[in-house]
Amino acid sequence: MSPLKKGQKLTDNPKNVRLDLRLTKTEAEDLQYCADKLNTSRTDVINRGVKKIKEEIEKQ
């Protein structure tokens, strides 16, 4: 018999960096609105925004 696996599967690219943000109420509402409309998480919205801005910078 094989040993039982416990816990989450380890990944090649773990998310082990934590970032705390301070937002205004309006900024938090805008972020939540985008997440709701895209049917995704707020973290994913932020990641997509960072990637988009990075692409814009690299075009220059």
mmJSON file of the N, C-alpha and C atoms, coordinates in Angstrom:
{"data_MODEL":{"atom_site":{
"group_PDB":["ATOM","ATOM","ATOM","ATOM","ATOM","ATOM","ATOM","ATOM","ATOM","ATOM","ATOM","ATOM","ATOM","ATOM","ATOM","ATOM","ATOM","ATOM","ATOM","ATOM","ATOM","ATOM","ATOM","ATOM","ATOM","ATOM","ATOM","ATOM","ATOM","ATOM","ATOM","ATOM","ATOM","ATOM","ATOM","ATOM","ATOM","ATOM","ATOM","ATOM","ATOM","ATOM","ATOM","ATOM","ATOM","ATOM","ATOM","ATOM","ATOM","ATOM","ATOM","ATOM","ATOM","ATOM","ATOM","ATOM","ATOM","ATOM","ATOM","ATOM","ATOM","ATOM","ATOM","ATOM","ATOM","ATOM","ATOM","ATOM","ATOM","ATOM","ATOM","ATOM","ATOM","ATOM","ATOM","ATOM","ATOM","ATOM","ATOM","ATOM","ATOM","ATOM","ATOM","ATOM","ATOM","ATOM","ATOM","ATOM","ATOM","ATOM","ATOM","ATOM","ATOM","ATOM","ATOM","ATOM","ATOM","ATOM","ATOM","ATOM","ATOM","ATOM","ATOM","ATOM","ATOM","ATOM","ATOM","ATOM","ATOM","ATOM","ATOM","ATOM","ATOM","ATOM","ATOM","ATOM","ATOM","ATOM","ATOM","ATOM","ATOM","ATOM","ATOM","ATOM","ATOM","ATOM","ATOM","ATOM","ATOM","ATOM","ATOM","ATOM","ATOM","ATOM","ATOM","ATOM","ATOM","ATOM","ATOM","ATOM","ATOM","ATOM","ATOM","ATOM","ATOM","ATOM","ATOM","ATOM","ATOM","ATOM","ATOM","ATOM","ATOM","ATOM","ATOM","ATOM","ATOM","ATOM","ATOM","ATOM","ATOM","ATOM","ATOM","ATOM","ATOM","ATOM","ATOM","ATOM","ATOM","ATOM","ATOM","ATOM","ATOM","ATOM","ATOM","ATOM","ATOM","ATOM","ATOM","ATOM"],
"id":[1,2,3,4,5,6,7,8,9,10,11,12,13,14,15,16,17,18,19,20,21,22,23,24,25,26,27,28,29,30,31,32,33,34,35,36,37,38,39,40,41,42,43,44,45,46,47,48,49,50,51,52,53,54,55,56,57,58,59,60,61,62,63,64,65,66,67,68,69,70,71,72,73,74,75,76,77,78,79,80,81,82,83,84,85,86,87,88,89,90,91,92,93,94,95,96,97,98,99,100,101,102,103,104,105,106,107,108,109,110,111,112,113,114,115,116,117,118,119,120,121,122,123,124,125,126,127,128,129,130,131,132,133,134,135,136,137,138,139,140,141,142,143,144,145,146,147,148,149,150,151,152,153,154,155,156,157,158,159,160,161,162,163,164,165,166,167,168,169,170,171,172,173,174,175,176,177,178,179,180],
"type_symbol":["N","C","C","N","C","C","N","C","C","N","C","C","N","C","C","N","C","C","N","C","C","N","C","C","N","C","C","N","C","C","N","C","C","N","C","C","N","C","C","N","C","C","N","C","C","N","C","C","N","C","C","N","C","C","N","C","C","N","C","C","N","C","C","N","C","C","N","C","C","N","C","C","N","C","C","N","C","C","N","C","C","N","C","C","N","C","C","N","C","C","N","C","C","N","C","C","N","C","C","N","C","C","N","C","C","N","C","C","N","C","C","N","C","C","N","C","C","N","C","C","N","C","C","N","C","C","N","C","C","N","C","C","N","C","C","N","C","C","N","C","C","N","C","C","N","C","C","N","C","C","N","C","C","N","C","C","N","C","C","N","C","C","N","C","C","N","C","C","N","C","C","N","C","C","N","C","C","N","C","C"],
"label_atom_id":["N","CA","C","N","CA","C","N","CA","C","N","CA","C","N","CA","C","N","CA","C","N","CA","C","N","CA","C","N","CA","C","N","CA","C","N","CA","C","N","CA","C","N","CA","C","N","CA","C","N","CA","C","N","CA","C","N","CA","C","N","CA","C","N","CA","C","N","CA","C","N","CA","C","N","CA","C","N","CA","C","N","CA","C","N","CA","C","N","CA","C","N","CA","C","N","CA","C","N","CA","C","N","CA","C","N","CA","C","N","CA","C","N","CA","C","N","CA","C","N","CA","C","N","CA","C","N","CA","C","N","CA","C","N","CA","C","N","CA","C","N","CA","C","N","CA","C","N","CA","C","N","CA","C","N","CA","C","N","CA","C","N","CA","C","N","CA","C","N","CA","C","N","CA","C","N","CA","C","N","CA","C","N","CA","C","N","CA","C","N","CA","C","N","CA","C","N","CA","C","N","CA","C","N","CA","C","N","CA","C"],
"label_alt_id":[null,null,null,null,null,null,null,null,null,null,null,null,null,null,null,null,null,null,null,null,null,null,null,null,null,null,null,null,null,null,null,null,null,null,null,null,null,null,null,null,null,null,null,null,null,null,null,null,null,null,null,null,null,null,null,null,null,null,null,null,null,null,null,null,null,null,null,null,null,null,null,null,null,null,null,null,null,null,null,null,null,null,null,null,null,null,null,null,null,null,null,null,null,null,null,null,null,null,null,null,null,null,null,null,null,null,null,null,null,null,null,null,null,null,null,null,null,null,null,null,null,null,null,null,null,null,null,null,null,null,null,null,null,null,null,null,null,null,null,null,null,null,null,null,null,null,null,null,null,null,null,null,null,null,null,null,null,null,null,null,null,null,null,null,null,null,null,null,null,null,null,null,null,null,null,null,null,null,null,null],
"label_comp_id":["MET","MET","MET","SER","SER","SER","PRO","PRO","PRO","LEU","LEU","LEU","LYS","LYS","LYS","LYS","LYS","LYS","GLY","GLY","GLY","GLN","GLN","GLN","LYS","LYS","LYS","LEU","LEU","LEU","THR","THR","THR","ASP","ASP","ASP","ASN","ASN","ASN","PRO","PRO","PRO","LYS","LYS","LYS","ASN","ASN","ASN","VAL","VAL","VAL","ARG","ARG","ARG","LEU","LEU","LEU","ASP","ASP","ASP","LEU","LEU","LEU","ARG","ARG","ARG","LEU","LEU","LEU","THR","THR","THR","LYS","LYS","LYS","THR","THR","THR","GLU","GLU","GLU","ALA","ALA","ALA","GLU","GLU","GLU","ASP","ASP","ASP","LEU","LEU","LEU","GLN","GLN","GLN","TYR","TYR","TYR","CYS","CYS","CYS","ALA","ALA","ALA","ASP","ASP","ASP","LYS","LYS","LYS","LEU","LEU","LEU","ASN","ASN","ASN","THR","THR","THR","SER","SER","SER","ARG","ARG","ARG","THR","THR","THR","ASP","ASP","ASP","VAL","VAL","VAL","ILE","ILE","ILE","ASN","ASN","ASN","ARG","ARG","ARG","GLY","GLY","GLY","VAL","VAL","VAL","LYS","LYS","LYS","LYS","LYS","LYS","ILE","ILE","ILE","LYS","LYS","LYS","GLU","GLU","GLU","GLU","GLU","GLU","ILE","ILE","ILE","GLU","GLU","GLU","LYS","LYS","LYS","GLN","GLN","GLN"],
"label_asym_id":["A","A","A","A","A","A","A","A","A","A","A","A","A","A","A","A","A","A","A","A","A","A","A","A","A","A","A","A","A","A","A","A","A","A","A","A","A","A","A","A","A","A","A","A","A","A","A","A","A","A","A","A","A","A","A","A","A","A","A","A","A","A","A","A","A","A","A","A","A","A","A","A","A","A","A","A","A","A","A","A","A","A","A","A","A","A","A","A","A","A","A","A","A","A","A","A","A","A","A","A","A","A","A","A","A","A","A","A","A","A","A","A","A","A","A","A","A","A","A","A","A","A","A","A","A","A","A","A","A","A","A","A","A","A","A","A","A","A","A","A","A","A","A","A","A","A","A","A","A","A","A","A","A","A","A","A","A","A","A","A","A","A","A","A","A","A","A","A","A","A","A","A","A","A","A","A","A","A","A","A"],
"label_entity_id":["1","1","1","1","1","1","1","1","1","1","1","1","1","1","1","1","1","1","1","1","1","1","1","1","1","1","1","1","1","1","1","1","1","1","1","1","1","1","1","1","1","1","1","1","1","1","1","1","1","1","1","1","1","1","1","1","1","1","1","1","1","1","1","1","1","1","1","1","1","1","1","1","1","1","1","1","1","1","1","1","1","1","1","1","1","1","1","1","1","1","1","1","1","1","1","1","1","1","1","1","1","1","1","1","1","1","1","1","1","1","1","1","1","1","1","1","1","1","1","1","1","1","1","1","1","1","1","1","1","1","1","1","1","1","1","1","1","1","1","1","1","1","1","1","1","1","1","1","1","1","1","1","1","1","1","1","1","1","1","1","1","1","1","1","1","1","1","1","1","1","1","1","1","1","1","1","1","1","1","1"],
"label_seq_id":[1,1,1,2,2,2,3,3,3,4,4,4,5,5,5,6,6,6,7,7,7,8,8,8,9,9,9,10,10,10,11,11,11,12,12,12,13,13,13,14,14,14,15,15,15,16,16,16,17,17,17,18,18,18,19,19,19,20,20,20,21,21,21,22,22,22,23,23,23,24,24,24,25,25,25,26,26,26,27,27,27,28,28,28,29,29,29,30,30,30,31,31,31,32,32,32,33,33,33,34,34,34,35,35,35,36,36,36,37,37,37,38,38,38,39,39,39,40,40,40,41,41,41,42,42,42,43,43,43,44,44,44,45,45,45,46,46,46,47,47,47,48,48,48,49,49,49,50,50,50,51,51,51,52,52,52,53,53,53,54,54,54,55,55,55,56,56,56,57,57,57,58,58,58,59,59,59,60,60,60],
"pdbx_PDB_ins_code":[null,null,null,null,null,null,null,null,null,null,null,null,null,null,null,null,null,null,null,null,null,null,null,null,null,null,null,null,null,null,null,null,null,null,null,null,null,null,null,null,null,null,null,null,null,null,null,null,null,null,null,null,null,null,null,null,null,null,null,null,null,null,null,null,null,null,null,null,null,null,null,null,null,null,null,null,null,null,null,null,null,null,null,null,null,null,null,null,null,null,null,null,null,null,null,null,null,null,null,null,null,null,null,null,null,null,null,null,null,null,null,null,null,null,null,null,null,null,null,null,null,null,null,null,null,null,null,null,null,null,null,null,null,null,null,null,null,null,null,null,null,null,null,null,null,null,null,null,null,null,null,null,null,null,null,null,null,null,null,null,null,null,null,null,null,null,null,null,null,null,null,null,null,null,null,null,null,null,null,null],
"Cartn_x":[0.818,0.0,0.865,0.34,1.067,0.696,1.63,1.314,0.237,-0.554,-1.614,-1.019,-1.585,-1.139,-1.976,-1.328,-2.023,-1.733,-2.687,-2.486,-2.596,-2.241,-2.317,-1.104,-1.314,-0.231,0.773,2.042,3.066,3.184,3.472,3.552,4.979,5.262,6.58,6.763,5.652,5.71,4.795,5.243,4.37,4.145,2.977,2.652,2.983,4.235,4.68,5.037,4.711,4.943,3.6,3.532,2.284,2.407,1.336,1.307,0.02,0.162,-1.012,-1.22,-2.459,-2.796,-3.718,-3.565,-4.508,-5.224,-6.532,-7.342,-8.398,-8.807,-9.967,-11.203,-12.305,-13.546,-13.896,-13.7,-14.006,-13.106,-11.825,-10.893,-11.266,-11.641,-12.043,-13.322,-14.257,-15.499,-15.22,-14.324,-13.965,-13.313,-12.433,-11.762,-12.771,-13.692,-14.713,-15.636,-15.983,-16.827,-16.157,-14.87,-14.145,-14.116,-13.864,-13.824,-15.184,-16.25,-17.591,-17.912,-17.588,-17.889,-17.068,-15.83,-14.968,-15.159,-15.99,-16.254,-14.948,-14.136,-12.843,-12.541,-11.36,-10.994,-10.366,-10.344,-9.704,-8.211,-7.607,-6.189,-5.927,-6.801,-6.633,-6.769,-7.676,-7.841,-6.548,-5.971,-4.725,-3.603,-3.496,-2.448,-2.596,-3.835,-4.07,-3.689,-3.979,-3.614,-2.109,-1.393,0.067,0.655,0.142,0.634,0.372,-0.796,-1.153,-0.22,0.034,0.924,2.352,2.784,4.125,4.271,3.241,3.269,3.369,2.626,2.69,4.085,4.72,6.066,7.06,6.934,7.87,7.707,6.552,6.334,7.112,7.367,8.015,9.491],
"Cartn_y":[-1.191,0.0,1.259,2.299,3.564,4.387,5.23,6.059,7.081,7.432,8.421,9.817,10.586,11.964,12.863,13.806,14.716,16.152,17.022,18.444,18.786,20.026,20.496,20.035,19.925,19.562,20.717,20.418,21.437,21.877,23.144,23.691,24.117,24.271,24.725,26.212,26.945,28.391,28.784,28.534,28.813,30.306,30.649,32.039,32.24,32.59,32.706,34.141,35.116,36.522,37.159,37.831,38.454,39.96,40.579,42.018,42.559,43.525,44.163,45.505,45.82,47.07,47.894,49.186,50.104,50.807,50.668,51.244,52.161,53.121,53.909,53.045,53.47,52.721,52.628,53.734,53.758,52.791,52.775,51.861,50.403,50.11,48.746,48.352,49.282,48.997,48.779,49.585,49.418,48.063,47.675,46.376,45.244,45.324,44.288,44.259,45.424,45.515,44.782,45.041,44.374,42.862,42.434,41.002,40.354,41.036,40.497,40.4,41.448,41.465,40.427,40.19,39.205,37.804,37.712,36.43,35.774,36.559,36.081,36.708,36.476,37.017,38.404,39.121,40.432,40.301,39.238,38.99,38.82,38.098,37.896,39.211,40.067,41.375,42.179,42.175,42.902,42.317,40.994,40.352,40.7,40.694,41.044,42.492,43.373,44.774,44.972,44.275,44.377,43.883,42.772,42.231,43.212,43.836,44.787,46.002,46.531,47.683,47.297,46.098,45.639,45.571,45.064,45.006,46.402,47.364,48.739,49.328,49.067,49.573,48.961,47.661,46.98,47.447,47.978,48.488,49.783,50.524,51.825,51.706],
"Cartn_z":[0.0,0.0,0.0,-0.649,-0.665,0.574,1.026,2.197,1.858,2.862,2.667,2.531,1.621,1.442,2.348,2.983,3.879,3.478,3.674,3.412,1.944,1.649,0.277,-0.513,-1.814,-2.7,-2.754,-2.644,-2.738,-4.189,-4.395,-5.734,-6.055,-7.349,-7.769,-7.506,-7.4,-7.212,-6.05,-4.823,-3.674,-3.465,-2.981,-2.656,-1.179,-0.929,0.458,0.848,0.006,0.33,0.641,1.773,2.197,2.022,1.534,1.325,1.923,2.816,3.418,2.737,2.402,1.74,2.609,2.506,3.139,2.0,1.96,0.896,1.481,0.666,1.063,0.836,1.386,1.203,-0.28,-1.013,-2.443,-3.214,-2.889,-3.561,-3.286,-2.046,-1.691,-2.419,-2.534,-3.256,-4.745,-5.324,-6.734,-6.973,-6.072,-6.187,-6.102,-5.157,-5.01,-6.224,-6.75,-7.96,-9.123,-9.338,-10.424,-10.218,-8.991,-8.69,-8.955,-8.563,-8.784,-10.275,-11.03,-12.465,-13.228,-12.779,-13.435,-12.851,-11.82,-11.155,-10.698,-10.008,-9.538,-8.176,-7.67,-6.36,-6.497,-5.396,-5.385,-5.663,-5.143,-5.394,-6.885,-7.562,-8.996,-9.756,-9.327,-9.967,-9.82,-8.63,-8.397,-9.253,-9.298,-10.103,-11.578,-12.07,-13.473,-13.746,-12.801,-12.953,-12.994,-12.142,-12.11,-13.429,-13.935,-15.21,-16.353,-16.342,-17.39,-17.36,-16.186,-16.07,-16.451,-16.063,-16.426,-17.953,-18.646,-20.11,-20.699,-20.15,-20.636,-20.47,-19.339,-19.071,-20.053,-20.307,-21.2,-22.651,-23.033,-24.395,-24.622,-23.547,-23.683,-24.015],
"occupancy":[1.0,1.0,1.0,1.0,1.0,1.0,1.0,1.0,1.0,1.0,1.0,1.0,1.0,1.0,1.0,1.0,1.0,1.0,1.0,1.0,1.0,1.0,1.0,1.0,1.0,1.0,1.0,1.0,1.0,1.0,1.0,1.0,1.0,1.0,1.0,1.0,1.0,1.0,1.0,1.0,1.0,1.0,1.0,1.0,1.0,1.0,1.0,1.0,1.0,1.0,1.0,1.0,1.0,1.0,1.0,1.0,1.0,1.0,1.0,1.0,1.0,1.0,1.0,1.0,1.0,1.0,1.0,1.0,1.0,1.0,1.0,1.0,1.0,1.0,1.0,1.0,1.0,1.0,1.0,1.0,1.0,1.0,1.0,1.0,1.0,1.0,1.0,1.0,1.0,1.0,1.0,1.0,1.0,1.0,1.0,1.0,1.0,1.0,1.0,1.0,1.0,1.0,1.0,1.0,1.0,1.0,1.0,1.0,1.0,1.0,1.0,1.0,1.0,1.0,1.0,1.0,1.0,1.0,1.0,1.0,1.0,1.0,1.0,1.0,1.0,1.0,1.0,1.0,1.0,1.0,1.0,1.0,1.0,1.0,1.0,1.0,1.0,1.0,1.0,1.0,1.0,1.0,1.0,1.0,1.0,1.0,1.0,1.0,1.0,1.0,1.0,1.0,1.0,1.0,1.0,1.0,1.0,1.0,1.0,1.0,1.0,1.0,1.0,1.0,1.0,1.0,1.0,1.0,1.0,1.0,1.0,1.0,1.0,1.0,1.0,1.0,1.0,1.0,1.0,1.0],
"B_iso_or_equiv":[0.0,0.0,0.0,0.0,0.0,0.0,0.0,0.0,0.0,0.0,0.0,0.0,0.0,0.0,0.0,0.0,0.0,0.0,0.0,0.0,0.0,0.0,0.0,0.0,0.0,0.0,0.0,0.0,0.0,0.0,0.0,0.0,0.0,0.0,0.0,0.0,0.0,0.0,0.0,0.0,0.0,0.0,0.0,0.0,0.0,0.0,0.0,0.0,0.0,0.0,0.0,0.0,0.0,0.0,0.0,0.0,0.0,0.0,0.0,0.0,0.0,0.0,0.0,0.0,0.0,0.0,0.0,0.0,0.0,0.0,0.0,0.0,0.0,0.0,0.0,0.0,0.0,0.0,0.0,0.0,0.0,0.0,0.0,0.0,0.0,0.0,0.0,0.0,0.0,0.0,0.0,0.0,0.0,0.0,0.0,0.0,0.0,0.0,0.0,0.0,0.0,0.0,0.0,0.0,0.0,0.0,0.0,0.0,0.0,0.0,0.0,0.0,0.0,0.0,0.0,0.0,0.0,0.0,0.0,0.0,0.0,0.0,0.0,0.0,0.0,0.0,0.0,0.0,0.0,0.0,0.0,0.0,0.0,0.0,0.0,0.0,0.0,0.0,0.0,0.0,0.0,0.0,0.0,0.0,0.0,0.0,0.0,0.0,0.0,0.0,0.0,0.0,0.0,0.0,0.0,0.0,0.0,0.0,0.0,0.0,0.0,0.0,0.0,0.0,0.0,0.0,0.0,0.0,0.0,0.0,0.0,0.0,0.0,0.0,0.0,0.0,0.0,0.0,0.0,0.0],
"pdbx_formal_charge":[null,null,null,null,null,null,null,null,null,null,null,null,null,null,null,null,null,null,null,null,null,null,null,null,null,null,null,null,null,null,null,null,null,null,null,null,null,null,null,null,null,null,null,null,null,null,null,null,null,null,null,null,null,null,null,null,null,null,null,null,null,null,null,null,null,null,null,null,null,null,null,null,null,null,null,null,null,null,null,null,null,null,null,null,null,null,null,null,null,null,null,null,null,null,null,null,null,null,null,null,null,null,null,null,null,null,null,null,null,null,null,null,null,null,null,null,null,null,null,null,null,null,null,null,null,null,null,null,null,null,null,null,null,null,null,null,null,null,null,null,null,null,null,null,null,null,null,null,null,null,null,null,null,null,null,null,null,null,null,null,null,null,null,null,null,null,null,null,null,null,null,null,null,null,null,null,null,null,null,null],
"auth_seq_id":[1,1,1,2,2,2,3,3,3,4,4,4,5,5,5,6,6,6,7,7,7,8,8,8,9,9,9,10,10,10,11,11,11,12,12,12,13,13,13,14,14,14,15,15,15,16,16,16,17,17,17,18,18,18,19,19,19,20,20,20,21,21,21,22,22,22,23,23,23,24,24,24,25,25,25,26,26,26,27,27,27,28,28,28,29,29,29,30,30,30,31,31,31,32,32,32,33,33,33,34,34,34,35,35,35,36,36,36,37,37,37,38,38,38,39,39,39,40,40,40,41,41,41,42,42,42,43,43,43,44,44,44,45,45,45,46,46,46,47,47,47,48,48,48,49,49,49,50,50,50,51,51,51,52,52,52,53,53,53,54,54,54,55,55,55,56,56,56,57,57,57,58,58,58,59,59,59,60,60,60],
"auth_comp_id":["MET","MET","MET","SER","SER","SER","PRO","PRO","PRO","LEU","LEU","LEU","LYS","LYS","LYS","LYS","LYS","LYS","GLY","GLY","GLY","GLN","GLN","GLN","LYS","LYS","LYS","LEU","LEU","LEU","THR","THR","THR","ASP","ASP","ASP","ASN","ASN","ASN","PRO","PRO","PRO","LYS","LYS","LYS","ASN","ASN","ASN","VAL","VAL","VAL","ARG","ARG","ARG","LEU","LEU","LEU","ASP","ASP","ASP","LEU","LEU","LEU","ARG","ARG","ARG","LEU","LEU","LEU","THR","THR","THR","LYS","LYS","LYS","THR","THR","THR","GLU","GLU","GLU","ALA","ALA","ALA","GLU","GLU","GLU","ASP","ASP","ASP","LEU","LEU","LEU","GLN","GLN","GLN","TYR","TYR","TYR","CYS","CYS","CYS","ALA","ALA","ALA","ASP","ASP","ASP","LYS","LYS","LYS","LEU","LEU","LEU","ASN","ASN","ASN","THR","THR","THR","SER","SER","SER","ARG","ARG","ARG","THR","THR","THR","ASP","ASP","ASP","VAL","VAL","VAL","ILE","ILE","ILE","ASN","ASN","ASN","ARG","ARG","ARG","GLY","GLY","GLY","VAL","VAL","VAL","LYS","LYS","LYS","LYS","LYS","LYS","ILE","ILE","ILE","LYS","LYS","LYS","GLU","GLU","GLU","GLU","GLU","GLU","ILE","ILE","ILE","GLU","GLU","GLU","LYS","LYS","LYS","GLN","GLN","GLN"],
"auth_asym_id":["A","A","A","A","A","A","A","A","A","A","A","A","A","A","A","A","A","A","A","A","A","A","A","A","A","A","A","A","A","A","A","A","A","A","A","A","A","A","A","A","A","A","A","A","A","A","A","A","A","A","A","A","A","A","A","A","A","A","A","A","A","A","A","A","A","A","A","A","A","A","A","A","A","A","A","A","A","A","A","A","A","A","A","A","A","A","A","A","A","A","A","A","A","A","A","A","A","A","A","A","A","A","A","A","A","A","A","A","A","A","A","A","A","A","A","A","A","A","A","A","A","A","A","A","A","A","A","A","A","A","A","A","A","A","A","A","A","A","A","A","A","A","A","A","A","A","A","A","A","A","A","A","A","A","A","A","A","A","A","A","A","A","A","A","A","A","A","A","A","A","A","A","A","A","A","A","A","A","A","A"],
"auth_atom_id":["N","CA","C","N","CA","C","N","CA","C","N","CA","C","N","CA","C","N","CA","C","N","CA","C","N","CA","C","N","CA","C","N","CA","C","N","CA","C","N","CA","C","N","CA","C","N","CA","C","N","CA","C","N","CA","C","N","CA","C","N","CA","C","N","CA","C","N","CA","C","N","CA","C","N","CA","C","N","CA","C","N","CA","C","N","CA","C","N","CA","C","N","CA","C","N","CA","C","N","CA","C","N","CA","C","N","CA","C","N","CA","C","N","CA","C","N","CA","C","N","CA","C","N","CA","C","N","CA","C","N","CA","C","N","CA","C","N","CA","C","N","CA","C","N","CA","C","N","CA","C","N","CA","C","N","CA","C","N","CA","C","N","CA","C","N","CA","C","N","CA","C","N","CA","C","N","CA","C","N","CA","C","N","CA","C","N","CA","C","N","CA","C","N","CA","C","N","CA","C","N","CA","C","N","CA","C","N","CA","C"],
"pdbx_PDB_model_num":[1,1,1,1,1,1,1,1,1,1,1,1,1,1,1,1,1,1,1,1,1,1,1,1,1,1,1,1,1,1,1,1,1,1,1,1,1,1,1,1,1,1,1,1,1,1,1,1,1,1,1,1,1,1,1,1,1,1,1,1,1,1,1,1,1,1,1,1,1,1,1,1,1,1,1,1,1,1,1,1,1,1,1,1,1,1,1,1,1,1,1,1,1,1,1,1,1,1,1,1,1,1,1,1,1,1,1,1,1,1,1,1,1,1,1,1,1,1,1,1,1,1,1,1,1,1,1,1,1,1,1,1,1,1,1,1,1,1,1,1,1,1,1,1,1,1,1,1,1,1,1,1,1,1,1,1,1,1,1,1,1,1,1,1,1,1,1,1,1,1,1,1,1,1,1,1,1,1,1,1]
}}}
